[in-house]
Amino acid sequence: MAVIFDMDTCNGCGICVKVCPGDVLVMNAIDDKIPEVAYPEECFYCGACLVDCEEDSITYRIPLPMMLSVYEPDFFD
């Protein structure tokens, strides 16, 4: 999963949903104070939600290939 919400600090304002350029985030259909990731495979880690979160309730889990400065498919062989 790309975006991780800390629900202990999240105030449910929905700013993260509004600023997401890929429409990856949505508010929960049952409780509209809970943000969730609707399309995790579509997240391109732009950082918009991370930067605009007033409560610092968002972190990323970035896949290892994206963390390597130069990714080569046979790097681990």
C-alpha positions as CSV (number, residue, x, y, z in Angstrom):
1,M,0.0,0.0,0.0
2,A,1.3,3.4,-0.9
3,V,-0.3,5.8,1.6
4,I,-0.6,4.9,5.3
5,F,-2.9,6.9,7.5
6,D,-2.3,7.3,11.3
7,M,-5.9,7.3,12.4
8,D,-4.9,8.4,16.0
9,T,-3.9,11.8,14.7
10,C,-6.1,12.2,11.6
11,N,-8.9,14.6,12.1
12,G,-10.9,13.5,9.0
13,C,-10.7,16.9,7.2
14,G,-10.4,15.4,3.8
15,I,-7.7,17.7,2.5
16,C,-5.7,14.7,1.3
17,V,-8.6,13.5,-0.8
18,K,-9.1,16.9,-2.4
19,V,-5.4,17.5,-3.3
20,C,-4.7,14.0,-4.7
21,P,-4.1,14.5,-8.4
22,G,-4.6,10.9,-9.2
23,D,-7.9,10.5,-7.3
24,V,-6.3,7.6,-5.4
25,L,-7.7,8.7,-2.1
26,V,-11.4,8.7,-1.1
27,M,-13.4,9.2,2.1
28,N,-14.9,6.1,3.5
29,A,-18.5,5.5,2.3
30,I,-19.8,4.6,5.7
31,D,-17.9,7.1,7.9
32,D,-16.9,10.2,5.9
33,K,-14.3,11.1,8.5
34,I,-12.0,8.2,7.5
35,P,-9.8,8.6,4.4
36,E,-8.8,5.5,2.6
37,V,-6.8,4.4,-0.4
38,A,-9.1,3.4,-3.2
39,Y,-6.5,2.6,-5.9
40,P,-3.1,1.9,-4.3
41,E,-1.6,0.7,-7.6
42,E,-2.3,4.1,-9.1
43,C,-0.4,6.2,-6.5
44,F,2.7,7.7,-8.0
45,Y,4.0,9.1,-4.7
46,C,3.7,12.8,-5.7
47,G,3.6,13.9,-2.1
48,A,0.6,16.2,-2.4
49,C,-1.3,14.5,0.4
50,L,1.8,14.2,2.6
51,V,2.6,17.9,2.3
52,D,-0.9,19.2,2.7
53,C,-1.9,17.1,5.7
54,E,-2.2,19.5,8.6
55,E,-1.9,16.8,11.3
56,D,1.1,15.0,9.7
57,S,-1.0,11.8,9.7
58,I,0.3,10.4,6.4
59,T,3.3,8.4,5.6
60,Y,4.4,6.4,2.5
61,R,5.5,2.9,2.1
62,I,7.6,3.2,-1.1
63,P,8.4,-0.1,-2.9
64,L,12.1,-1.0,-2.9
65,P,12.7,-0.6,-6.7
66,M,11.6,3.0,-6.4
67,M,14.0,3.7,-3.5
68,L,17.1,2.5,-5.4
69,S,18.8,5.4,-7.2
70,V,19.4,3.3,-10.3
71,Y,17.2,0.3,-10.6
72,E,18.3,-2.5,-12.8
73,P,16.1,-5.6,-13.1
74,D,19.1,-7.9,-12.4
75,F,20.4,-6.0,-9.4
76,F,19.7,-8.8,-6.9
77,D,20.9,-11.6,-9.1
